[in-house]
Amino acid sequence: MYLETQFTNTCLTDFSSTSAYCNHLKSLADQLSNVGAPVSDQRLVLRLLTGLTEAYASFVTVMQQKDELPNFATTCSRLKMEETTIKERATCESGSTALLTVDEGFSSQPQHHNSNITSSQGRNNSNQGKKNNRGRGNNNRGGKGGRGGAWATGPGRGSAPQQ
């Protein structure tokens, strides 16, 4: 009875990692089997899912919506991947917060680092306010501008080299 109570009340919050949690549940299930109270793989998976914290709510939902529950080993493996993902996201979020703090003192104006860029100030610019039609615009081709694509034909223009 003691083993059954322990098995039923085991939760992730009592462990430092999902690996330790999975190992403990498996150990309890093995002990229950040894005393004549075997635990099915499905029950083991359901107990694992029930004992997870709120941080794993979406993981639990996905597992429960499967037509067939994966076996315990597969569920533990996926849970470990989910734990890693959660930790990486937390690290990225804390890193981006620090980055935002550092960037707050800088101007939001774009910085140009190319010394060949010249300013249009001080000269008469007749294209002011108009698109300069450089780059990969549509060039009156129905939106199919740029290299390759439906309009490029002939040697060196989207076709195989001629021999």
N, C-alpha and C positions, 0 to 999 in steps of 0.2 A: 504494500500500500504506500509506503514511503517513496519508493521509486516512481510509482505512478503519479503521485502528487508533485514530486520534483519535475518530472517530465512535463506535466500539464502546466506548471507555473514558471517554466524557464522562459526568460525573455532576453532579447538582445541587450537591454540596458544593464544587465548584470555582467557583461563581457566587454573586453577592450576592442574586439574586432569581430567581424562576421565569421572569420575562420574559427576563432575560439568558440563562438556560439554554435556553429555547425558541428564542430568536434564534440562538444558537450552533449548536444542532442543525440548524436550518433552513439556516444558512449552510454547514455541513459537507455536508449532503445536496445542496445546490445545487452545491457544488464537485465532489462525487463525480459528479453528473450531467454536469457540464462535461467531465470526463475519461473519459466513457463507462461509468460505473458507477452508473446511476441507482438511487435509493433509493425504494422504494414508500412511499406514504403510511402504509400499515399498519405497515411496518417502522419508519418514523420514529416513529409513536405508540408502538409497543412499546419502542423504544430510550428514548424519553422516560420511559415508566413504569418501566422497569428501572433507570434512573439516579436515581430519586427516593430521598430519605432515608426513614428509619423514620417520621418525622412524617407522611408521606403514605401510610402503609400502607393505611388504610381507603379512601382515594381510589383507589389502585391496584386494590384488590379490587373496588370498584364498577365501575371501567372495564373490568376483565377479565371481569366477569360479564355484561356486555352481550352480547346476541345478535350484534351487529355493533359493532366498535370505531368510535367517532366519528372524523372526520377530524382531521388534525393541528391545524388552526386551532381547531376546537371544543375539542379536548383541552387546548390551551394556554389558552384562555379559561376553561375550568372549573378548570384548575390555578391560574390567577391568582386566581379567586374563592376557592378552597380556601386559598391562601396568605393572603389577606386575612382569612378566617374564623379561621385559626389565630392570626394576629397579634392580632386583636380579642379572642379568648378569652384569650390570654396577658395582654393589657392589663387585661381585666376581672378575671382571677384575681389579678393583682398589686394591682389597686385594691381588691378585696374583702379581701385579706389586710391591707392597710393600714387599712381600715375596721375590721376586727376588732380590730386592735391598739389603735386609738383608743377603741373602745367597751368595752374590758375594764375600765376604771376606773369605769364607771357601774353603777348598780343594775339588776338584772334585773326589778324591780318595775314594773308598768305606770305610766306617768305620765299623769295626767288634766289637761288644759289647759282644761277647761270650768268656769267659775266657778259654774255652776248645779248642778253635781253636789254632792249632800249625802251625808254619811256616815250609815249606819244605826246607828252606834255610839251608845249611850246611850238608844235608844228600843226599845220592845217591837215586834219585827218578827215577826208571825205567819206570814209567808211564808218564813221562814228555812229553807233547804234545799229549797224547792219552786220549780218553774219558775213565773215570774210571768205566763206566757202573753201577753206583749207581743210586738209585732213580727210577723214572718211565721211564726208557728208553724202547726201544722196545724189549730188551732181546730176539732177534731172533724170535719174534712172529708176524712178519708182521705188526708191529706198534701198536699192541693191548696190550701193557704192562700195568702195574699198577694193582690195585685191581679191581675186578669185570670184566665187559666186556665180550667179546665173549669167552675167553679162560678159564675163571674161572668156575670150576664145583665142585660138591661135597659139603659136609656139610661145612657151614661157608664160602663158596666161591661163593657168588652171588646167591645161591639158598635158598629157605626157610628152616628154621630149621626143622630137622627131629624129629618126636615124637615117 
